[in-house]
Structure formats: structure tokens, C-alpha cells
């Protein structure tokens, strides 16, 4: 099943340079994070717990 990407609600507008998309990877595969402007460059694969840590650290900033 292909990854269904969705734009993060915390990203900027379509004309912004800081847009990310999130996608649930294959069952048990975690979360993918990629650049909305350049999806062909691949994605960062994180475990669910790793993604939670990333979000927690981003919220601290």
C-alpha cells in the first residue's frame, strides 16, 4: 500500500519554504517526514516513539 502523505497543519502555506508532509509508513513502519516542495528527495523514517520525541523537542523551542 503506498504511503498517503498529508501536509502538516503546522506547516506554512503552499508558497512557504517550510512545508513538511507526514505519512504513516507500512504497518508498524512508523512515520515518514518529507519536504513538501521536493518529495522526490525521499523522506525521514521515524518510529512512532521517535516521532513523539521529535515533536516534544520541537515544542520546547
N, CA, C and O atoms as a GROMACS GRO file, in nm:
protein
  244
    1UNK      N    1   0.085  -0.118   0.000
    1UNK     CA    2   0.000   0.000   0.000
    1UNK      C    3   0.090   0.125   0.000
    1UNK      O    4   0.177   0.137   0.086
    2UNK      N    5   0.069   0.215  -0.094
    2UNK     CA    6   0.152   0.336  -0.098
    2UNK      C    7   0.125   0.428   0.021
    2UNK      O    8   0.015   0.430   0.077
    3UNK      N    9   0.227   0.503   0.056
    3UNK     CA   10   0.213   0.598   0.167
    3UNK      C   11   0.120   0.711   0.125
    3UNK      O   12   0.134   0.766   0.016
    4UNK      N   13   0.025   0.745   0.209
    4UNK     CA   14  -0.063   0.858   0.184
    4UNK      C   15  -0.010   0.975   0.264
    4UNK      O   16  -0.020   0.978   0.387
    5UNK      N   17   0.045   1.073   0.194
    5UNK     CA   18   0.107   1.188   0.258
    5UNK      C   19   0.003   1.295   0.284
    5UNK      O   20  -0.091   1.312   0.207
    6UNK      N   21   0.021   1.366   0.395
    6UNK     CA   22  -0.065   1.482   0.424
    6UNK      C   23   0.024   1.594   0.476
    6UNK      O   24   0.123   1.571   0.546
    7UNK      N   25  -0.014   1.712   0.440
    7UNK     CA   26   0.063   1.828   0.483
    7UNK      C   27   0.038   1.853   0.632
    7UNK      O   28  -0.075   1.849   0.679
    8UNK      N   29   0.146   1.879   0.703
    8UNK     CA   30   0.133   1.906   0.846
    8UNK      C   31   0.053   2.033   0.868
    8UNK      O   32   0.070   2.131   0.796
    9UNK      N   33  -0.034   2.032   0.967
    9UNK     CA   34  -0.114   2.151   0.998
    9UNK      C   35  -0.027   2.263   1.053
    9UNK      O   36  -0.070   2.378   1.059
   10UNK      N   37   0.096   2.231   1.093
   10UNK     CA   38   0.187   2.332   1.145
   10UNK      C   39   0.278   2.389   1.037
   10UNK      O   40   0.359   2.478   1.065
   11UNK      N   41   0.266   2.340   0.913
   11UNK     CA   42   0.346   2.393   0.804
   11UNK      C   43   0.290   2.527   0.760
   11UNK      O   44   0.178   2.564   0.794
   12UNK      N   45   0.371   2.598   0.684
   12UNK     CA   46   0.326   2.725   0.630
   12UNK      C   47   0.230   2.703   0.514
   12UNK      O   48   0.179   2.593   0.496
   13UNK      N   49   0.207   2.806   0.438
   13UNK     CA   50   0.119   2.797   0.321
   13UNK      C   51   0.193   2.731   0.205
   13UNK      O   52   0.312   2.702   0.216
   14UNK      N   53   0.124   2.706   0.096
   14UNK     CA   54   0.184   2.643  -0.021
   14UNK      C   55   0.299   2.726  -0.078
   14UNK      O   56   0.387   2.671  -0.144
   15UNK      N   57   0.299   2.856  -0.053
   15UNK     CA   58   0.406   2.942  -0.104
   15UNK      C   59   0.521   2.957  -0.005
   15UNK      O   60   0.616   3.031  -0.032
   16UNK      N   61   0.514   2.889   0.105
   16UNK     CA   62   0.615   2.899   0.210
   16UNK      C   63   0.728   2.800   0.182
   16UNK      O   64   0.708   2.700   0.113
   17UNK      N   65   0.847   2.828   0.235
   17UNK     CA   66   0.961   2.738   0.217
   17UNK      C   67   0.971   2.631   0.325
   17UNK      O   68   1.055   2.542   0.315
   18UNK      N   69   0.888   2.637   0.426
   18UNK     CA   70   0.898   2.544   0.538
   18UNK      C   71   0.773   2.457   0.548
   18UNK      O   72   0.698   2.464   0.646
   19UNK      N   73   0.753   2.375   0.448
   19UNK     CA   74   0.637   2.287   0.447
   19UNK      C   75   0.683   2.142   0.457
   19UNK      O   76   0.772   2.100   0.384
   20UNK      N   77   0.623   2.068   0.547
   20UNK     CA   78   0.653   1.926   0.557
   20UNK      C   79   0.524   1.845   0.543
   20UNK      O   80   0.415   1.893   0.572
   21UNK      N   81   0.542   1.723   0.498
   21UNK     CA   82   0.432   1.629   0.488
   21UNK      C   83   0.463   1.510   0.578
   21UNK      O   84   0.579   1.473   0.596
   22UNK      N   85   0.358   1.451   0.632
   22UNK     CA   86   0.370   1.333   0.716
   22UNK      C   87   0.295   1.218   0.652
   22UNK      O   88   0.193   1.238   0.587
   23UNK      N   89   0.346   1.099   0.670
   23UNK     CA   90   0.278   0.981   0.619
   23UNK      C   91   0.303   0.861   0.707
   23UNK      O   92   0.415   0.840   0.753
   24UNK      N   93   0.200   0.782   0.731
   24UNK     CA   94   0.218   0.658   0.807
   24UNK      C   95   0.278   0.556   0.712
   24UNK      O   96   0.222   0.526   0.606
   25UNK      N   97   0.392   0.503   0.750
   25UNK     CA   98   0.460   0.404   0.668
   25UNK      C   99   0.393   0.269   0.684
   25UNK      O  100   0.299   0.256   0.763
   26UNK      N  101   0.438   0.169   0.612
   26UNK     CA  102   0.374   0.038   0.618
   26UNK      C  103   0.345  -0.003   0.762
   26UNK      O  104   0.412   0.043   0.855
   27UNK      N  105   0.247  -0.088   0.778
   27UNK     CA  106   0.203  -0.127   0.913
   27UNK      C  107   0.322  -0.155   1.003
   27UNK      O  108   0.405  -0.241   0.973
   28UNK      N  109   0.329  -0.082   1.112
   28UNK     CA  110   0.438  -0.098   1.206
   28UNK      C  111   0.566  -0.028   1.164
   28UNK      O  112   0.668  -0.038   1.233
   29UNK      N  113   0.563   0.042   1.051
   29UNK     CA  114   0.684   0.104   0.998
   29UNK      C  115   0.712   0.243   1.050
   29UNK      O  116   0.818   0.298   1.022
   30UNK      N  117   0.620   0.300   1.123
   30UNK     CA  118   0.644   0.432   1.179
   30UNK      C  119   0.587   0.545   1.096
   30UNK      O  120   0.487   0.529   1.028
   31UNK      N  121   0.654   0.660   1.104
   31UNK     CA  122   0.608   0.783   1.041
   31UNK      C  123   0.716   0.835   0.946
   31UNK      O  124   0.834   0.838   0.981
   32UNK      N  125   0.674   0.876   0.828
   32UNK     CA  126   0.766   0.937   0.733
   32UNK      C  127   0.746   1.088   0.734
   32UNK      O  128   0.633   1.137   0.745
   33UNK      N  129   0.856   1.162   0.722
   33UNK     CA  130   0.852   1.308   0.717
   33UNK      C  131   0.928   1.349   0.592
   33UNK      O  132   1.043   1.308   0.574
   34UNK      N  133   0.866   1.430   0.506
   34UNK     CA  134   0.934   1.473   0.385
   34UNK      C  135   0.907   1.619   0.354
   34UNK      O  136   0.814   1.680   0.408
   35UNK      N  137   0.988   1.674   0.266
   35UNK     CA  138   0.977   1.812   0.222
   35UNK      C  139   0.864   1.822   0.120
   35UNK      O  140   0.869   1.756   0.016
   36UNK      N  141   0.765   1.903   0.148
   36UNK     CA  142   0.651   1.922   0.058
   36UNK      C  143   0.695   1.973  -0.078
   36UNK      O  144   0.638   1.936  -0.180
   37UNK      N  145   0.796   2.060  -0.079
   37UNK     CA  146   0.841   2.123  -0.204
   37UNK      C  147   0.925   2.029  -0.290
   37UNK      O  148   0.937   2.052  -0.410
   38UNK      N  149   0.983   1.924  -0.231
   38UNK     CA  150   1.071   1.835  -0.306
   38UNK      C  151   1.052   1.690  -0.261
   38UNK      O  152   1.144   1.630  -0.205
   39UNK      N  153   0.934   1.633  -0.285
   39UNK     CA  154   0.904   1.499  -0.234
   39UNK      C  155   0.990   1.390  -0.297
   39UNK      O  156   1.002   1.281  -0.240
   40UNK      N  157   1.049   1.417  -0.412
   40UNK     CA  158   1.131   1.317  -0.479
   40UNK      C  159   1.264   1.290  -0.411
   40UNK      O  160   1.333   1.194  -0.446
   41UNK      N  161   1.302   1.373  -0.316
   41UNK     CA  162   1.430   1.355  -0.246
   41UNK      C  163   1.423   1.249  -0.138
   41UNK      O  164   1.524   1.218  -0.076
   42UNK      N  165   1.307   1.195  -0.115
   42UNK     CA  166   1.294   1.090  -0.014
   42UNK      C  167   1.232   1.144   0.114
   42UNK      O  168   1.178   1.254   0.116
   43UNK      N  169   1.241   1.066   0.219
   43UNK     CA  170   1.181   1.104   0.346
   43UNK      C  171   1.263   1.051   0.462
   43UNK      O  172   1.344   0.960   0.446
   44UNK      N  173   1.240   1.109   0.576
   44UNK     CA  174   1.300   1.064   0.700
   44UNK      C  175   1.202   0.967   0.765
   44UNK      O  176   1.087   1.002   0.790
   45UNK      N  177   1.248   0.846   0.791
   45UNK     CA  178   1.162   0.745   0.854
   45UNK      C  179   1.190   0.742   1.003
   45UNK      O  180   1.304   0.725   1.046
   46UNK      N  181   1.086   0.758   1.082
   46UNK     CA  182   1.097   0.757   1.228
   46UNK      C  183   1.003   0.652   1.285
   46UNK      O  184   0.896   0.625   1.230
   47UNK      N  185   1.043   0.594   1.397
   47UNK     CA  186   0.949   0.508   1.469
   47UNK      C  187   0.842   0.600   1.529
   47UNK      O  188   0.861   0.721   1.537
   48UNK      N  189   0.734   0.543   1.571
   48UNK     CA  190   0.629   0.624   1.634
   48UNK      C  191   0.683   0.693   1.759
   48UNK      O  192   0.656   0.810   1.782
   49UNK      N  193   0.760   0.620   1.839
   49UNK     CA  194   0.816   0.681   1.960
   49UNK      C  195   0.922   0.786   1.925
   49UNK      O  196   0.932   0.888   1.993
   50UNK      N  197   1.000   0.762   1.820
   50UNK     CA  198   1.097   0.861   1.775
   50UNK      C  199   1.030   0.988   1.726
   50UNK      O  200   1.080   1.098   1.749
   51UNK      N  201   0.917   0.973   1.658
   51UNK     CA  202   0.841   1.088   1.610
   51UNK      C  203   0.786   1.168   1.728
   51UNK      O  204   0.786   1.291   1.727
   52UNK      N  205   0.740   1.098   1.830
   52UNK     CA  206   0.689   1.165   1.951
   52UNK      C  207   0.800   1.245   2.019
   52UNK      O  208   0.777   1.356   2.066
   53UNK      N  209   0.921   1.189   2.024
   53UNK     CA  210   1.035   1.261   2.082
   53UNK      C  211   1.066   1.385   1.999
   53UNK      O  212   1.087   1.493   2.055
   54UNK      N  213   1.068   1.372   1.868
   54UNK     CA  214   1.093   1.486   1.780
   54UNK      C  215   0.991   1.596   1.804
   54UNK      O  216   1.028   1.713   1.819
   55UNK      N  217   0.863   1.561   1.808
   55UNK     CA  218   0.759   1.662   1.833
   55UNK      C  219   0.778   1.729   1.968
   55UNK      O  220   0.762   1.850   1.980
   56UNK      N  221   0.810   1.651   2.069
   56UNK     CA  222   0.831   1.707   2.202
   56UNK      C  223   0.945   1.808   2.203
   56UNK      O  224   0.935   1.914   2.266
   57UNK      N  225   1.052   1.776   2.134
   57UNK     CA  226   1.166   1.868   2.130
   57UNK      C  227   1.135   1.994   2.050
   57UNK      O  228   1.179   2.103   2.085
   58UNK      N  229   1.060   1.978   1.942
   58UNK     CA  230   1.021   2.094   1.863
   58UNK      C  231   0.930   2.188   1.942
   58UNK      O  232   0.939   2.310   1.930
   59UNK      N  233   0.843   2.130   2.022
   59UNK     CA  234   0.752   2.212   2.103
   59UNK      C  235   0.825   2.288   2.212
   59UNK      O  236   0.778   2.393   2.257
   60UNK      N  237   0.940   2.237   2.255
   60UNK     CA  238   1.019   2.305   2.358
   60UNK      C  239   1.086   2.431   2.305
   60UNK      O  240   1.120   2.520   2.382
   61UNK      N  241   1.104   2.439   2.175
   61UNK     CA  242   1.176   2.554   2.116
   61UNK      C  243   1.086   2.669   2.100
   61UNK      O  244   1.128   2.774   2.052
   0.00000   0.00000   0.00000
